[in-house]
Amino acid sequence: MPMSKSSAQYSQYPQHHPHDHGRSFHRRPAPAVAAAIPLSDTDDAYTIQHHGKQVRLGPVVFWIVVGTVVLLGLWSAATATYFAFRDDVLTRLIARQAEMQYAYEDRIAELRAKVDRATSRQLLDQEQFDQKLDQIMKRQTALESRATALGAMPDVTGSIPRAAPQRGEANQTTQGTPKPSPISDTVIFVAPPDREARLESRAPAVIAPPVNQFAKNQGFDNVLVRLTNALDQVERRQVAALNAVEEGMDSRMRRMRGVVSDLGLNLASLEAAVPRAPMGGPFVPVKLTANAGPFEKQLYRINVTRAELDRLNRTLAQVPYRKPVVGEVEFTSGFGVRSDPFLGRPAMHTGLDFRAATGDPARVTANGKVVSAGWSGGYGRMVEVDHGNGLSTRYGHLSEINVKVGEIVRIGQVIGLVGS
């Protein structure tokens, strides 16, 4: 607001009321006053007076001072407010920081737990895989041992007939002494081919591929499934082969016993008459282990049956029930009553006539001793062999005789050639 340029004058002495004459008053001295007195309208400056001293300020400086004082007041108020509420702010900041830290720690702990679970699961899977793989390896070893046992065992091929030689090839076998089957030409003991035995014994190793390569490519589960399936297939083949061997041996045993029964012979007497082979050694009993499985038990039964078959073969080597010629045989005349081929009248035929080509080898059907070899009436050239136990065989109508009286002959030995 505009103010006069003249300075205001204030008396330093007390003033008295007109009615106060004659009274004395004790008055305190007036305090000194410092004030800013604006100048006249023509002068914008401000004057600050204090104890008789005056300071003249321009409007810019004056408002700077006023603004500074206001700012200082605001700063003081803000500072006082800050110090008043500083503890609450710090507490909230610390709590927030602690909360964030706890959250991070919880997250880290959760991630660590996940890693531990994944690691534990991986270790467990690896342990389970190792256990299953160890079981498979043990099973493979057992199958290889079984394959070795099967490879060393004679096979029964009763369902596969032996091929008959051609008539033209008969003369090529006259010098040899092959051992024909005790029952017939369709059932023989033969060793398994070497190649098949090798393949069977190596089958698990061939089928089972390298584990690490498959595990990398297809995973542990596929590896175990493939190995298990391969071993199952090998085991099924082995069981089938063992069943075939056992069934064949049982069938052979029944037929051999049936031959003795049909001939009316006493098997015990025949066995007693067979000379014992030179054998010896301490008695070592054969027994199964406590943990023997079905395969081992079946193999044990087969070995027992095979030993009995060997004993029967030695016994029946003295029984002439085999065929005197090799190949398919055609009976032209059986034992019993028939029409005489020369007289045409009923007559008793005391033998068996086989059709064969002239010159085919005639073989003895059991072990024995030649008691006659030469011309014998209606038999023509004839050889008679005594097999013991009251059994003897005659081979007539020969075109050639290859043995002499008193000679010991063995099963399958050529004693002459077929005649007309």
C-alpha positions in Angstrom: 0.0 0.0 0.0 1.4 3.5 -0.7 2.9 5.1 2.3 4.2 8.6 3.0 7.9 9.3 2.5 8.1 11.2 5.8 9.3 9.2 8.7 6.9 8.7 11.6 8.1 10.4 14.8 7.5 8.8 18.1 8.1 10.6 21.4 10.3 9.0 23.9 8.5 10.8 26.8 5.2 9.9 28.3 2.2 12.0 27.5 -0.3 13.3 30.2 -4.0 13.8 30.1 -5.0 17.4 30.7 -6.8 16.4 33.8 -3.8 14.8 35.3 -2.1 18.1 36.4 -0.9 17.9 39.9 -0.7 14.1 39.9 2.5 12.2 39.5 2.6 8.9 37.7 5.3 6.5 37.4 5.3 5.2 33.9 7.6 2.6 32.4 9.7 3.7 29.5 8.3 2.7 26.1 10.2 0.0 24.4 12.2 0.7 21.3 10.4 -0.3 18.1 11.9 -1.4 14.9 9.5 -1.2 12.0 9.6 -1.0 8.3 8.2 2.2 7.2 7.2 2.5 3.6 8.2 5.5 1.8 5.9 7.8 -0.1 4.1 6.8 -3.2 6.9 8.0 -5.3 9.5 5.8 -3.5 9.1 1.9 -3.5 11.8 1.3 -0.9 11.2 0.1 2.7 12.9 1.4 5.8 13.5 -0.7 8.9 14.2 1.4 12.0 15.6 -0.1 15.2 16.8 2.1 18.2 17.2 5.0 16.0 18.8 3.1 13.2 17.2 2.7 9.9 17.8 0.2 7.2 16.4 1.0 3.8 15.4 -2.1 1.7 14.3 -2.2 -1.8 11.1 -4.2 -2.7 13.1 -7.0 -4.3 15.4 -7.5 -1.4 12.5 -7.1 1.0 10.5 -9.9 -0.6 13.5 -12.1 -0.9 13.9 -11.7 2.8 10.3 -12.4 3.4 10.4 -15.5 1.1 13.5 -16.7 2.8 11.8 -16.4 6.2 8.8 -18.3 4.9 10.9 -21.0 3.3 12.9 -21.4 6.5 9.6 -21.7 8.4 8.3 -24.4 6.0 11.6 -26.2 6.2 11.5 -26.1 9.9 7.9 -27.5 9.9 8.9 -30.2 7.4 11.9 -31.2 9.5 9.9 -31.3 12.6 7.3 -33.5 10.9 10.0 -35.8 9.5 11.6 -36.3 12.9 8.2 -36.8 14.4 7.2 -39.6 12.0 10.7 -40.9 11.0 10.5 -44.0 13.2 7.2 -45.1 11.6 8.6 -44.7 8.1 11.8 -46.5 8.9 9.8 -49.3 10.5 7.6 -49.7 7.5 10.7 -49.7 5.2 12.4 -52.3 7.3 9.3 -54.4 7.4 8.9 -54.2 3.6 12.6 -55.1 3.2 12.2 -58.0 5.5 9.1 -59.2 3.8 10.8 -59.1 0.4 13.8 -60.9 1.9 11.6 -63.6 3.3 9.7 -63.9 0.0 13.0 -64.4 -1.8 14.2 -66.9 0.8 10.9 -68.8 0.5 11.2 -68.8 -3.3 14.8 -70.0 -3.1 13.9 -72.7 -0.6 11.0 -73.8 -2.9 13.3 -74.0 -5.9 15.9 -75.9 -3.9 13.2 -78.3 -2.7 12.1 -78.9 -6.3 15.7 -79.5 -7.4 16.2 -81.9 -4.5 13.0 -83.8 -5.4 14.0 -83.9 -9.0 17.5 -85.1 -8.0 16.0 -87.7 -5.7 13.6 -88.9 -8.3 16.4 -89.1 -10.8 18.5 -91.1 -8.4 15.6 -93.3 -7.6 14.9 -93.9 -11.2 18.5 -94.6 -11.9 18.6 -97.0 -8.9 15.5 -98.8 -10.1 16.9 -99.0 -13.6 20.2 -100.4 -12.3 18.3 -103.0 -10.3 16.2 -104.1 -13.2 19.2 -104.1 -15.5 21.0 -106.3 -13.0 18.1 -108.7 -12.9 18.0 -108.8 -16.7 21.8 -109.5 -16.8 21.4 -112.3 -14.3 18.5 -113.7 -16.3 20.5 -113.5 -19.5 23.4 -115.4 -17.8 20.9 -118.1 -16.7 19.5 -118.4 -20.2 23.0 -118.7 -21.7 23.7 -121.5 -19.2 20.4 -123.2 -20.2 21.3 -122.8 -23.8 24.7 -124.5 -23.1 22.9 -127.4 -21.4 20.4 -127.7 -24.3 23.2 -127.6 -26.8 25.0 -130.6 -25.1 21.8 -132.6 -24.9 20.7 -135.0 -27.7 17.6 -133.9 -29.5 14.6 -136.1 -30.3 13.3 -135.5 -33.8 10.5 -138.0 -33.9 8.3 -135.6 -35.8 10.9 -135.3 -38.6 11.1 -138.5 -40.5 14.6 -139.4 -41.8 15.0 -139.3 -45.5 15.3 -142.7 -47.1 18.3 -143.2 -49.4 17.8 -143.9 -53.0 18.2 -147.4 -54.2 21.2 -146.4 -56.3 23.0 -145.2 -53.2 22.6 -148.4 -51.3 25.7 -150.0 -52.6 27.8 -147.1 -51.3 26.9 -148.0 -47.7 27.8 -151.7 -47.8 31.2 -151.2 -46.3 30.0 -149.1 -43.3 28.3 -150.3 -40.2 25.9 -147.5 -39.3 23.8 -147.8 -36.1 20.1 -147.6 -37.0 17.4 -146.6 -34.6 16.3 -149.1 -31.9 12.7 -148.5 -32.8 12.4 -147.4 -36.4 14.0 -145.2 -39.0 11.8 -142.2 -38.0 13.1 -141.7 -34.5 16.8 -141.2 -33.8 19.0 -139.5 -31.4 21.0 -136.8 -33.2 23.1 -134.0 -31.8 21.9 -130.5 -32.5 23.8 -128.8 -35.4 26.7 -126.8 -34.2 25.5 -123.6 -35.8 22.1 -123.8 -34.1 23.8 -124.5 -30.8 26.0 -121.5 -31.2 23.1 -119.3 -32.2 21.0 -120.6 -29.3 23.7 -120.0 -26.7 24.4 -116.5 -28.1 20.8 -115.6 -28.6 20.5 -113.3 -25.6 23.7 -111.5 -26.4 22.7 -111.0 -30.0 19.2 -109.7 -29.2 20.2 -107.5 -26.3 21.7 -104.3 -27.8 24.1 -101.9 -26.1 22.2 -100.4 -23.1 23.8 -97.0 -23.1 23.0 -96.3 -26.8 19.4 -97.3 -26.5 19.0 -95.5 -23.2 20.2 -92.3 -24.8 17.9 -92.7 -27.8 14.7 -94.2 -26.4 14.9 -93.9 -22.7 15.2 -96.4 -19.9 11.7 -97.8 -20.1 12.0 -98.8 -23.8 15.4 -100.4 -23.1 14.0 -102.5 -20.3 10.9 -103.5 -22.3 12.9 -104.5 -25.3 15.4 -106.5 -23.2 12.7 -108.2 -21.3 10.7 -109.1 -24.4 13.9 -110.5 -26.1 14.7 -112.6 -23.0 11.1 -113.8 -22.8 11.3 -114.9 -26.4 14.6 -116.8 -25.9 13.2 -118.5 -22.7 10.0 -119.6 -24.6 12.1 -121.2 -27.3 14.2 -123.0 -24.7 11.2 -124.2 -22.9 9.7 -125.4 -26.1 12.9 -127.2 -27.0 13.1 -128.8 -23.6 9.5 -129.9 -23.8 10.1 -131.5 -27.2 13.1 -133.4 -25.8 11.2 -134.7 -22.8 8.2 -135.7 -24.8 10.3 -137.5 -27.4 12.2 -139.3 -24.7 9.1 -140.4 -22.9 7.5 -141.6 -26.2 10.7 -143.5 -27.0 10.7 -145.1 -23.6 7.1 -146.2 -23.9 7.7 -147.8 -27.3 10.9 -149.6 -26.2 9.1 -151.0 -23.2 6.2 -151.9 -25.4 8.5 -153.9 -27.7 9.7 -156.0 -24.8 6.2 -156.5 -23.6 4.9 -157.5 -27.1 7.7 -160.0 -27.5 6.8 -161.6 -24.2 10.2 -161.0 -22.8 11.2 -160.2 -19.3 13.1 -156.9 -19.2 14.8 -157.8 -15.9 16.1 -161.0 -17.4 17.3 -159.2 -20.5 19.1 -156.6 -18.5 20.8 -159.3 -16.4 22.1 -161.0 -19.5 23.6 -157.9 -21.0 27.4 -157.8 -20.2 28.3 -154.7 -18.2 30.5 -152.1 -19.7 33.8 -151.3 -18.0 32.8 -148.4 -15.8 33.9 -147.3 -12.3 34.2 -144.4 -9.9 32.9 -143.2 -6.6 29.1 -142.8 -6.1 28.1 -139.1 -6.3 24.4 -138.7 -5.8 22.5 -136.3 -8.1 20.1 -134.0 -6.3 18.4 -130.8 -7.1 19.2 -127.6 -5.2 16.7 -126.0 -2.9 16.1 -123.0 -5.3 15.8 -125.1 -8.4 13.3 -123.7 -10.9 10.9 -125.5 -13.3 13.6 -125.5 -16.0 16.2 -127.2 -13.7 13.6 -129.8 -12.5 12.6 -130.6 -16.1 16.3 -130.9 -17.1 16.9 -133.2 -14.2 14.0 -135.5 -15.3 15.3 -135.5 -18.8 18.8 -136.6 -17.6 17.3 -139.4 -15.6 15.2 -140.5 -18.5 18.2 -140.4 -20.8 20.2 -142.6 -18.5 17.4 -145.1 -18.4 17.2 -144.9 -22.2 20.9 -145.7 -22.5 20.4 -148.7 -20.3 17.4 -149.9 -22.4 19.4 -149.4 -25.6 22.1 -151.6 -24.3 19.5 -154.2 -23.2 17.5 -154.1 -26.5 20.7 -154.4 -28.5 20.2 -158.1 -27.9 16.6 -158.0 -29.2 16.1 -158.3 -33.0 13.2 -155.9 -33.5 14.8 -153.6 -36.1 14.5 -153.7 -39.9 17.1 -155.5 -41.9 17.1 -152.9 -44.7 17.4 -149.2 -44.8 14.7 -146.9 -46.1 11.0 -147.3 -46.6 10.0 -150.9 -46.3 7.2 -152.7 -48.1 6.1 -156.0 -46.6 5.2 -158.5 -49.3 4.4 -161.3 -46.9 3.8 -161.4 -43.2 4.1 -164.0 -40.5 1.3 -166.6 -40.4 -0.9 -168.5 -42.7 -0.7 -167.5 -46.4 -1.2 -169.0 -49.8 1.9 -170.8 -50.9 3.4 -168.9 -53.9 4.3 -172.1 -55.7 1.6 -174.6 -54.8 -1.2 -172.1 -54.2 -2.4 -173.9 -51.1 -2.6 -172.5 -47.5 0.7 -172.8 -45.8 2.3 -171.4 -42.6 4.8 -168.6 -43.2 7.3 -168.4 -40.4 9.0 -165.1 -41.4 8.6 -161.7 -42.9 9.2 -160.9 -46.5 10.5 -157.4 -47.4 10.6 -155.9 -50.9 14.1 -154.6 -51.8 16.3 -154.2 -54.8 18.8 -156.8 -55.7 22.1 -155.9 -54.3 20.8 -153.8 -51.4 22.7 -154.5 -48.1 21.0 -156.7 -45.6 21.9 -155.7 -42.0 21.7 -157.7 -38.8 18.9 -156.4 -36.5 20.6 -157.1 -33.1 24.0 -158.1 -31.6 24.7 -161.8 -31.8 26.8 -164.6 -33.2 26.6 -166.2 -36.7 25.6 -169.8 -36.3 24.9 -170.6 -40.0 26.0 -169.0 -43.2 25.4 -170.8 -46.5 22.8 -172.6 -48.7 19.7 -173.8 -46.8 17.0 -175.4 -48.8 14.0 -173.1 -49.5 15.8 -170.1 -48.0 18.6 -170.2 -50.6 21.6 -168.4 -49.3 20.8 -167.8 -45.7 22.5 -166.4 -42.6 21.3 -167.3 -39.1 22.4 -165.2 -36.0 21.9 -166.3 -32.4 21.0 -163.3 -30.2 20.8 -165.1 -26.9 17.8 -165.5 -24.5 16.3 -168.0 -27.0 16.1 -165.4 -29.8 17.6 -165.9 -33.3 17.0 -164.4 -36.8 17.4 -165.8 -40.3 18.2 -163.7 -43.4 17.3 -165.7 -46.5 17.2 -165.3 -50.3 20.5 -163.5 -50.3 22.6 -163.0 -53.4 25.8 -162.8 -51.4 27.0 -163.7 -47.9 29.6 -161.5 -46.2 30.0 -163.2 -42.8 31.3 -166.5 -41.5 30.0 -169.0 -38.9 31.2 -168.1 -35.4 31.6 -164.4 -36.3 30.3 -161.8 -33.7 28.1 -159.2 -35.4 26.8 -155.9 -34.2 23.6 -154.0 -34.9 23.5 -152.6 -38.4 26.4 -154.7 -39.7 26.0 -155.8 -43.3 25.8 -159.6 -43.4 25.0 -160.0 -47.1 23.2 -158.6 -50.2 19.6 -158.9 -51.1 18.8 -161.5 -53.8 15.9 -162.1 -56.0 
